[in-house]
Amino acid sequence: MTDDPREDDSSRSNSNDFPSPDRPLNGQNPDLDGDGQTFLPKHNAGKKHETRYHNASVSMSVFNLGNAIMGSGILGLSFAMANTGIALFVFLLVSVAIFSIYSVHLLLKTADEAGALVYESLGYKAFRIPGKLAASCSITMQNIGAMSSYLYIIKYEFPIVIQSFTGANDGEWYVNGDYLVILVSVIVILPLSLLRNLGYLGYTSGLSLLFMVFFLIVVIIKKFQIPCPLPLPDTGNETMFSSTPDNATTDDDTCKPKYFVFNSQTAYAIPILTFAFVCHPTILPMYDELKDPSRRKMQNVANVSFLAMFIMYLLAALFGYLTFNSKIYNKIYKQHITLFHYTSYDKIM
């Protein structure tokens, strides 16, 4: 058997022309076959992106963000206006709205610069582990506070509304606040919290805002139906008429709106306005879910939502204050203006 040098050169050139890819030992890459070809690489890569939803429209995002802004504080805005005055209230509300929308701008800009749409990731990139823990704890506490305020209303105010419509006694189970909290948590809150796509929440957010529009319409209509001063019934509805502020000495003074008010209750009105536009924990998740997301598009969503909620806040506070004026200082109106108070007044009349 003779050695042919040309045959050796040919074999060496063939091996160099088609080098085999390096493969890890011990079968660490099972997707590679014996010839170095991959099985279904595109299929596996696509699977990684199937769980990312980017189909939330601009309108649904506006509904979601508006619902996040619209908290239970709207029920106490009339109380805040009564203790700050119309002019001071408008100034504070405008200031809070401007600072809030600018903070959203900074948040979106920071998220784009850092390349992270999760608050914990932003905290980690800024301050490592302490920043991540601080962001997580802050979001958790904010969500607990928001949910607690809604459940508080369901437990203490919703039974009164049910009684005003049905005339049920206090012993009925469906006017028991504890039962109502459990039912609402299991039937309403839990299913909504299990949704993986925030876009679907746009329908429930739109329904929630529709209820708030109805509440606003009731407040405006009642302004022109309820006389001032309010006539005091003989038996007295303590929840509505029991307390009157010290500075409401005469009927003329009671029914005259004030533009600047400073009293011991003004300090309690400031937090209501401060947290009126809190929605920042939901900004980045909505940005991530937005269809064809861009910072300008998300900023436009925020601008429309803030403007709509500002108008609703201002109208609800103004007409609620002009309806009851100083009578809004009682215990119930420090927190809420509910339908029951209007129906209770109609029954008295």
C-alpha positions as a Markdown table, in Angstrom:
| # | Residue | x | y | z |
|---|---|---|---|---|
| 1 | Met | 0.0 | 0.0 | 0.0 |
| 2 | Thr | 1.5 | 3.3 | -1.1 |
| 3 | Asp | 1.0 | 6.7 | 0.4 |
| 4 | Asp | -0.2 | 9.4 | -2.0 |
| 5 | Pro | 0.7 | 13.0 | -0.8 |
| 6 | Arg | -2.1 | 14.5 | -2.9 |
| 7 | Glu | -4.6 | 12.3 | -1.1 |
| 8 | Asp | -3.4 | 13.6 | 2.3 |
| 9 | Asp | -3.6 | 17.3 | 1.1 |
| 10 | Ser | -7.1 | 16.7 | -0.2 |
| 11 | Ser | -8.3 | 15.2 | 3.1 |
| 12 | Arg | -6.8 | 18.1 | 5.0 |
| 13 | Ser | -8.4 | 20.7 | 2.8 |
| 14 | Asn | -11.8 | 19.0 | 3.1 |
| 15 | Ser | -11.5 | 19.1 | 6.9 |
| 16 | Asn | -10.6 | 22.8 | 6.9 |
| 17 | Asp | -13.3 | 23.8 | 4.4 |
| 18 | Phe | -16.1 | 22.3 | 6.6 |
| 19 | Pro | -15.1 | 22.6 | 10.2 |
| 20 | Ser | -17.3 | 20.9 | 12.7 |
| 21 | Pro | -18.8 | 23.1 | 15.4 |
| 22 | Asp | -17.4 | 22.7 | 18.9 |
| 23 | Arg | -19.8 | 20.8 | 21.1 |
| 24 | Pro | -19.8 | 20.6 | 24.9 |
| 25 | Leu | -19.0 | 17.3 | 26.4 |
| 26 | Asn | -21.3 | 15.0 | 28.4 |
| 27 | Gly | -24.3 | 16.0 | 26.2 |
| 28 | Gln | -24.7 | 19.4 | 27.6 |
| 29 | Asn | -26.4 | 20.7 | 24.5 |
| 30 | Pro | -29.1 | 18.1 | 23.6 |
| 31 | Asp | -30.4 | 20.2 | 20.7 |
| 32 | Leu | -27.3 | 19.4 | 18.6 |
| 33 | Asp | -27.2 | 16.2 | 16.5 |
| 34 | Gly | -24.2 | 14.3 | 15.4 |
| 35 | Asp | -23.6 | 16.6 | 12.4 |
| 36 | Gly | -23.8 | 19.7 | 14.5 |
| 37 | Gln | -27.3 | 20.7 | 13.3 |
| 38 | Thr | -29.9 | 22.0 | 15.8 |
| 39 | Phe | -33.4 | 20.6 | 16.2 |
| 40 | Leu | -36.2 | 23.2 | 16.1 |
| 41 | Pro | -34.2 | 26.3 | 17.3 |
| 42 | Lys | -36.8 | 28.7 | 16.0 |
| 43 | His | -39.6 | 26.8 | 17.7 |
| 44 | Asn | -37.9 | 27.0 | 21.1 |
| 45 | Ala | -37.0 | 30.6 | 20.7 |
| 46 | Gly | -40.6 | 31.5 | 19.9 |
| 47 | Lys | -41.9 | 29.7 | 23.0 |
| 48 | Lys | -40.0 | 32.1 | 25.2 |
| 49 | His | -42.0 | 35.1 | 23.9 |
| 50 | Glu | -45.4 | 33.5 | 23.9 |
| 51 | Thr | -46.0 | 34.6 | 27.5 |
| 52 | Arg | -45.3 | 38.2 | 26.8 |
| 53 | Tyr | -48.5 | 40.1 | 26.1 |
| 54 | His | -48.3 | 43.3 | 24.1 |
| 55 | Asn | -51.9 | 43.7 | 22.9 |
| 56 | Ala | -53.3 | 46.3 | 25.3 |
| 57 | Ser | -54.7 | 49.1 | 23.1 |
| 58 | Val | -54.4 | 52.8 | 24.0 |
| 59 | Ser | -58.0 | 53.1 | 24.9 |
| 60 | Met | -57.9 | 50.1 | 27.3 |
| 61 | Ser | -54.7 | 51.5 | 28.8 |
| 62 | Val | -56.4 | 54.8 | 29.4 |
| 63 | Phe | -59.3 | 53.0 | 31.2 |
| 64 | Asn | -56.9 | 51.0 | 33.3 |
| 65 | Leu | -54.7 | 53.9 | 34.3 |
| 66 | Gly | -57.8 | 56.1 | 34.9 |
| 67 | Asn | -59.2 | 53.4 | 37.2 |
| 68 | Ala | -55.8 | 53.2 | 39.0 |
| 69 | Ile | -55.8 | 57.0 | 39.5 |
| 70 | Met | -59.5 | 57.1 | 40.6 |
| 71 | Gly | -59.2 | 55.9 | 44.2 |
| 72 | Ser | -61.6 | 56.1 | 47.1 |
| 73 | Gly | -60.2 | 59.5 | 47.8 |
| 74 | Ile | -62.8 | 61.0 | 45.4 |
| 75 | Leu | -65.4 | 60.4 | 48.1 |
| 76 | Gly | -63.6 | 62.8 | 50.4 |
| 77 | Leu | -62.7 | 65.6 | 48.0 |
| 78 | Ser | -65.7 | 67.7 | 49.0 |
| 79 | Phe | -64.5 | 67.5 | 52.6 |
| 80 | Ala | -61.1 | 68.6 | 51.4 |
| 81 | Met | -62.5 | 71.6 | 49.6 |
| 82 | Ala | -64.7 | 72.6 | 52.6 |
| 83 | Asn | -61.5 | 72.7 | 54.7 |
| 84 | Thr | -59.3 | 74.5 | 52.2 |
| 85 | Gly | -61.6 | 76.7 | 50.2 |
| 86 | Ile | -62.4 | 76.6 | 46.5 |
| 87 | Ala | -59.3 | 78.7 | 45.4 |
| 88 | Leu | -56.8 | 76.9 | 47.6 |
| 89 | Phe | -58.3 | 73.5 | 46.7 |
| 90 | Val | -57.9 | 74.2 | 42.9 |
| 91 | Phe | -54.4 | 75.4 | 43.4 |
| 92 | Leu | -53.4 | 72.3 | 45.4 |
| 93 | Leu | -55.2 | 69.9 | 43.0 |
| 94 | Val | -53.5 | 71.5 | 39.9 |
| 95 | Ser | -50.1 | 71.4 | 41.6 |
| 96 | Val | -50.4 | 67.7 | 42.6 |
| 97 | Ala | -51.6 | 66.9 | 39.1 |
| 98 | Ile | -48.6 | 68.6 | 37.5 |
| 99 | Phe | -46.1 | 67.0 | 39.8 |
| 100 | Ser | -47.6 | 63.6 | 39.3 |
| 101 | Ile | -47.6 | 63.7 | 35.5 |
| 102 | Tyr | -44.0 | 64.9 | 35.6 |
| 103 | Ser | -43.0 | 62.1 | 37.9 |
| 104 | Val | -44.6 | 59.7 | 35.3 |
| 105 | His | -42.4 | 61.3 | 32.7 |
| 106 | Leu | -39.3 | 60.8 | 34.8 |
| 107 | Leu | -40.3 | 57.2 | 35.6 |
| 108 | Leu | -40.7 | 56.3 | 31.9 |
| 109 | Lys | -37.5 | 58.0 | 31.0 |
| 110 | Thr | -35.6 | 56.1 | 33.8 |
| 111 | Ala | -37.1 | 52.8 | 32.7 |
| 112 | Asp | -36.0 | 53.3 | 29.1 |
| 113 | Glu | -32.5 | 54.5 | 30.1 |
| 114 | Ala | -32.0 | 51.5 | 32.5 |
| 115 | Gly | -33.7 | 49.0 | 30.1 |
| 116 | Ala | -35.9 | 47.6 | 32.8 |
| 117 | Leu | -39.7 | 47.7 | 33.1 |
| 118 | Val | -39.9 | 46.1 | 36.6 |
| 119 | Tyr | -39.5 | 48.3 | 39.7 |
| 120 | Glu | -37.5 | 45.7 | 41.5 |
| 121 | Ser | -35.0 | 45.7 | 38.7 |
| 122 | Leu | -34.7 | 49.5 | 38.7 |
| 123 | Gly | -34.1 | 49.4 | 42.4 |
| 124 | Tyr | -31.5 | 46.7 | 42.0 |
| 125 | Lys | -29.7 | 48.7 | 39.3 |
| 126 | Ala | -29.7 | 51.8 | 41.4 |
| 127 | Phe | -28.9 | 50.5 | 44.8 |
| 128 | Arg | -28.4 | 46.8 | 44.4 |
| 129 | Ile | -30.1 | 44.5 | 47.0 |
| 130 | Pro | -31.3 | 47.4 | 49.3 |
| 131 | Gly | -32.9 | 49.2 | 46.4 |
| 132 | Lys | -34.7 | 46.0 | 45.2 |
| 133 | Leu | -36.0 | 45.4 | 48.7 |
| 134 | Ala | -37.1 | 49.0 | 49.1 |
| 135 | Ala | -39.0 | 49.0 | 45.8 |
| 136 | Ser | -40.7 | 45.7 | 46.6 |
| 137 | Cys | -41.7 | 46.8 | 50.1 |
| 138 | Ser | -43.0 | 50.2 | 48.9 |
| 139 | Ile | -45.2 | 48.6 | 46.2 |
| 140 | Thr | -46.5 | 46.0 | 48.7 |
| 141 | Met | -47.5 | 48.6 | 51.3 |
| 142 | Gln | -49.1 | 50.9 | 48.6 |
| 143 | Asn | -51.2 | 48.0 | 47.3 |
| 144 | Ile | -52.2 | 47.0 | 50.8 |
| 145 | Gly | -53.3 | 50.5 | 51.6 |
| 146 | Ala | -55.3 | 50.9 | 48.4 |
| 147 | Met | -57.1 | 47.6 | 48.9 |
| 148 | Ser | -57.8 | 48.3 | 52.5 |
| 149 | Ser | -59.5 | 51.6 | 51.6 |
| 150 | Tyr | -61.8 | 49.8 | 49.2 |
| 151 | Leu | -62.6 | 47.0 | 51.6 |
| 152 | Tyr | -63.3 | 49.6 | 54.3 |
| 153 | Ile | -65.9 | 51.2 | 52.1 |
| 154 | Ile | -67.4 | 47.8 | 51.2 |
| 155 | Lys | -67.7 | 46.9 | 54.9 |
| 156 | Tyr | -69.0 | 50.1 | 56.4 |
| 157 | Glu | -70.7 | 52.0 | 53.5 |
| 158 | Phe | -72.0 | 49.3 | 51.2 |
| 159 | Pro | -74.4 | 47.8 | 53.8 |
| 160 | Ile | -76.0 | 51.3 | 54.2 |
| 161 | Val | -76.5 | 51.6 | 50.5 |
| 162 | Ile | -78.1 | 48.1 | 50.3 |
| 163 | Gln | -80.4 | 49.0 | 53.2 |
| 164 | Ser | -81.5 | 52.2 | 51.5 |
| 165 | Phe | -82.6 | 50.3 | 48.4 |
| 166 | Thr | -84.0 | 47.2 | 50.0 |
| 167 | Gly | -85.2 | 48.4 | 53.4 |
| 168 | Ala | -83.5 | 45.4 | 55.0 |
| 169 | Asn | -83.0 | 45.1 | 58.7 |
| 170 | Asp | -79.6 | 45.0 | 60.3 |
| 171 | Gly | -80.0 | 41.3 | 61.0 |
| 172 | Glu | -80.0 | 40.3 | 57.4 |
| 173 | Trp | -76.8 | 38.5 | 56.3 |
| 174 | Tyr | -76.4 | 40.5 | 53.1 |
| 175 | Val | -76.1 | 43.8 | 55.0 |
| 176 | Asn | -73.4 | 42.3 | 57.2 |
| 177 | Gly | -70.1 | 44.0 | 56.3 |
| 178 | Asp | -68.0 | 41.0 | 57.2 |
| 179 | Tyr | -69.9 | 38.8 | 54.7 |
| 180 | Leu | -69.8 | 41.5 | 52.0 |
| 181 | Val | -66.0 | 41.8 | 52.3 |
| 182 | Ile | -65.6 | 38.0 | 51.9 |
| 183 | Leu | -68.0 | 37.8 | 49.0 |
| 184 | Val | -66.4 | 40.8 | 47.1 |
| 185 | Ser | -62.9 | 39.5 | 47.7 |
| 186 | Val | -63.7 | 36.0 | 46.4 |
| 187 | Ile | -66.1 | 36.8 | 43.6 |
| 188 | Val | -64.7 | 40.0 | 42.3 |
| 189 | Ile | -61.1 | 40.7 | 43.4 |
| 190 | Leu | -59.7 | 37.2 | 43.2 |
| 191 | Pro | -60.7 | 36.5 | 39.6 |
| 192 | Leu | -59.5 | 39.9 | 38.4 |
| 193 | Ser | -56.1 | 39.4 | 40.1 |
| 194 | Leu | -55.6 | 36.1 | 38.4 |
| 195 | Leu | -55.7 | 37.6 | 34.9 |
| 196 | Arg | -52.3 | 37.4 | 33.2 |
| 197 | Asn | -53.1 | 40.1 | 30.6 |
| 198 | Leu | -53.8 | 43.6 | 31.9 |
| 199 | Gly | -55.5 | 44.5 | 28.6 |
| 200 | Tyr | -58.6 | 42.5 | 29.7 |
| 201 | Leu | -58.9 | 44.6 | 32.8 |
| 202 | Gly | -59.8 | 47.5 | 30.5 |
| 203 | Tyr | -63.4 | 46.3 | 30.3 |
| 204 | Thr | -63.8 | 46.2 | 34.1 |
| 205 | Ser | -61.9 | 49.5 | 34.4 |
| 206 | Gly | -64.3 | 51.1 | 32.0 |
| 207 | Leu | -67.3 | 49.8 | 33.9 |
| 208 | Ser | -65.8 | 51.1 | 37.2 |
| 209 | Leu | -65.3 | 54.5 | 35.6 |
| 210 | Leu | -68.9 | 54.4 | 34.3 |
| 211 | Phe | -70.1 | 54.0 | 37.9 |
| 212 | Met | -68.0 | 57.0 | 39.0 |
| 213 | Val | -69.5 | 59.0 | 36.2 |
| 214 | Phe | -72.9 | 58.1 | 37.4 |
| 215 | Phe | -71.8 | 59.2 | 40.9 |
| 216 | Leu | -70.6 | 62.5 | 39.5 |
| 217 | Ile | -73.9 | 63.0 | 37.7 |
| 218 | Val | -75.8 | 62.4 | 40.9 |
| 219 | Val | -73.7 | 64.9 | 42.8 |
| 220 | Ile | -74.3 | 67.5 | 40.1 |
| 221 | Ile | -78.0 | 66.9 | 39.9 |
| 222 | Lys | -78.5 | 67.0 | 43.7 |
| 223 | Lys | -76.8 | 70.3 | 43.9 |
| 224 | Phe | -79.9 | 71.9 | 42.2 |
| 225 | Gln | -82.4 | 69.8 | 44.1 |
| 226 | Ile | -81.2 | 70.1 | 47.7 |
| 227 | Pro | -81.9 | 73.5 | 49.3 |
| 228 | Cys | -79.5 | 75.4 | 51.5 |
| 229 | Pro | -79.6 | 75.5 | 54.5 |
| 230 | Leu | -80.6 | 71.9 | 55.0 |
| 231 | Pro | -83.8 | 71.6 | 57.1 |
| 232 | Leu | -83.2 | 69.7 | 60.3 |
| 233 | Pro | -85.7 | 66.9 | 61.0 |
| 234 | Asp | -87.3 | 66.5 | 64.4 |
| 235 | Thr | -85.8 | 63.0 | 65.0 |
| 236 | Gly | -82.5 | 63.9 | 63.4 |
| 237 | Asn | -80.3 | 61.8 | 61.2 |
| 238 | Glu | -77.2 | 61.8 | 63.3 |
| 239 | Thr | -74.9 | 60.6 | 60.5 |
| 240 | Met | -76.0 | 63.5 | 58.3 |
| 241 | Phe | -76.8 | 66.5 | 60.6 |
| 242 | Ser | -75.2 | 65.8 | 64.0 |
| 243 | Ser | -72.1 | 67.9 | 63.7 |
| 244 | Thr | -71.6 | 71.5 | 62.4 |
| 245 | Pro | -68.3 | 73.3 | 62.4 |
| 246 | Asp | -67.7 | 76.2 | 64.8 |
| 247 | Asn | -67.4 | 78.7 | 62.0 |
| 248 | Ala | -70.8 | 78.0 | 60.6 |
| 249 | Thr | -72.8 | 80.3 | 62.9 |
| 250 | Thr | -75.6 | 81.5 | 60.6 |
| 251 | Asp | -77.6 | 80.2 | 57.7 |
| 252 | Asp | -76.1 | 82.8 | 55.4 |
| 253 | Asp | -72.6 | 82.0 | 56.5 |
| 254 | Thr | -73.3 | 78.3 | 56.1 |
| 255 | Cys | -74.5 | 78.5 | 52.5 |
| 256 | Lys | -71.9 | 81.0 | 51.4 |
| 257 | Pro | -69.0 | 79.2 | 49.7 |
| 258 | Lys | -65.5 | 80.2 | 50.8 |
| 259 | Tyr | -62.4 | 80.5 | 48.7 |
| 260 | Phe | -59.8 | 80.2 | 51.4 |
| 261 | Val | -60.3 | 78.2 | 54.6 |
| 262 | Phe | -57.7 | 77.5 | 57.4 |
| 263 | Asn | -58.8 | 75.5 | 60.4 |
| 264 | Ser | -57.9 | 72.5 | 62.5 |
| 265 | Gln | -59.3 | 70.1 | 59.7 |
| 266 | Thr | -57.2 | 71.6 | 56.9 |
| 267 | Ala | -54.3 | 69.3 | 57.8 |
| 268 | Tyr | -56.5 | 66.3 | 57.2 |
| 269 | Ala | -57.5 | 67.6 | 53.8 |
| 270 | Ile | -53.9 | 67.8 | 52.5 |
| 271 | Pro | -53.3 | 64.0 | 52.4 |
| 272 | Ile | -56.5 | 63.5 | 50.4 |
| 273 | Leu | -55.1 | 65.8 | 47.7 |
| 274 | Thr | -51.6 | 64.5 | 47.9 |
| 275 | Phe | -52.6 | 60.9 | 47.1 |
| 276 | Ala | -55.3 | 61.9 | 44.6 |
| 277 | Phe | -53.2 | 60.9 | 41.6 |
| 278 | Val | -51.2 | 58.0 | 42.9 |
| 279 | Cys | -51.0 | 55.4 | 40.1 |
| 280 | His | -47.3 | 54.9 | 39.7 |
| 281 | Pro | -47.1 | 51.2 | 40.7 |
| 282 | Thr | -49.1 | 50.5 | 37.6 |
| 283 | Ile | -47.2 | 52.6 | 35.1 |
| 284 | Leu | -44.5 | 50.2 | 34.2 |
| 285 | Pro | -46.7 | 47.1 | 33.9 |
| 286 | Met | -49.1 | 49.0 | 31.6 |
| 287 | Tyr | -46.1 | 50.2 | 29.6 |
| 288 | Asp | -44.9 | 46.7 | 29.2 |
| 289 | Glu | -48.4 | 45.4 | 28.1 |
| 290 | Leu | -49.0 | 48.3 | 25.7 |
| 291 | Lys | -49.3 | 47.3 | 22.0 |
| 292 | Asp | -46.3 | 48.6 | 20.1 |
| 293 | Pro | -45.0 | 50.2 | 23.2 |
| 294 | Ser | -43.1 | 53.5 | 23.1 |
| 295 | Arg | -42.4 | 56.1 | 25.7 |
| 296 | Arg | -44.4 | 58.8 | 23.8 |
| 297 | Lys | -47.4 | 56.6 | 23.5 |
| 298 | Met | -47.4 | 55.7 | 27.2 |
| 299 | Gln | -46.9 | 59.4 | 28.0 |
| 300 | Asn | -50.0 | 60.2 | 25.9 |
| 301 | Val | -52.0 | 57.6 | 27.8 |
| 302 | Ala | -50.9 | 59.1 | 31.1 |
| 303 | Asn | -51.8 | 62.6 | 29.9 |
| 304 | Val | -55.3 | 61.7 | 28.8 |
| 305 | Ser | -56.0 | 59.7 | 32.0 |
| 306 | Phe | -54.7 | 62.5 | 34.3 |
| 307 | Leu | -56.8 | 65.1 | 32.5 |
| 308 | Ala | -60.0 | 63.1 | 32.6 |
| 309 | Met | -59.5 | 62.3 | 36.3 |
| 310 | Phe | -58.6 | 65.9 | 37.1 |
| 311 | Ile | -61.9 | 67.0 | 35.6 |
| 312 | Met | -63.9 | 64.4 | 37.5 |
| 313 | Tyr | -62.1 | 65.3 | 40.7 |
| 314 | Leu | -62.8 | 69.0 | 40.3 |
| 315 | Leu | -66.5 | 68.6 | 39.5 |
| 316 | Ala | -67.2 | 66.0 | 42.2 |
| 317 | Ala | -65.5 | 68.2 | 44.8 |
| 318 | Leu | -67.0 | 71.5 | 43.7 |
| 319 | Phe | -70.6 | 70.3 | 43.4 |
| 320 | Gly | -70.4 | 68.2 | 46.5 |
| 321 | Tyr | -69.1 | 71.2 | 48.5 |
| 322 | Leu | -71.7 | 73.6 | 47.0 |
| 323 | Thr | -74.5 | 71.2 | 47.9 |
| 324 | Phe | -73.7 | 70.7 | 51.6 |
| 325 | Asn | -71.2 | 73.5 | 52.3 |
| 326 | Ser | -70.4 | 73.5 | 56.0 |
| 327 | Lys | -72.7 | 70.5 | 56.7 |
| 328 | Ile | -70.0 | 68.4 | 55.0 |
| 329 | Tyr | -68.0 | 68.6 | 58.2 |
| 330 | Asn | -69.9 | 65.7 | 59.9 |
| 331 | Lys | -68.3 | 62.4 | 60.6 |
| 332 | Ile | -69.6 | 60.5 | 57.5 |
| 333 | Tyr | -68.6 | 63.2 | 55.0 |
| 334 | Lys | -65.1 | 63.3 | 56.3 |
| 335 | Gln | -64.6 | 60.2 | 54.3 |
| 336 | His | -67.5 | 59.7 | 51.8 |
| 337 | Ile | -70.4 | 61.1 | 50.0 |
| 338 | Thr | -72.6 | 58.2 | 49.3 |
| 339 | Leu | -76.0 | 57.6 | 47.7 |
| 340 | Phe | -77.5 | 56.8 | 51.0 |
| 341 | His | -77.1 | 60.3 | 52.3 |
| 342 | Tyr | -79.0 | 61.6 | 49.3 |
| 343 | Thr | -81.8 | 59.1 | 49.6 |
| 344 | Ser | -82.0 | 59.6 | 53.3 |
| 345 | Tyr | -82.4 | 63.3 | 52.7 |
| 346 | Asp | -85.2 | 62.6 | 50.1 |
| 347 | Lys | -87.0 | 60.5 | 52.6 |
| 348 | Ile | -86.8 | 63.3 | 55.2 |
| 349 | Met | -88.2 | 65.8 | 52.7 |
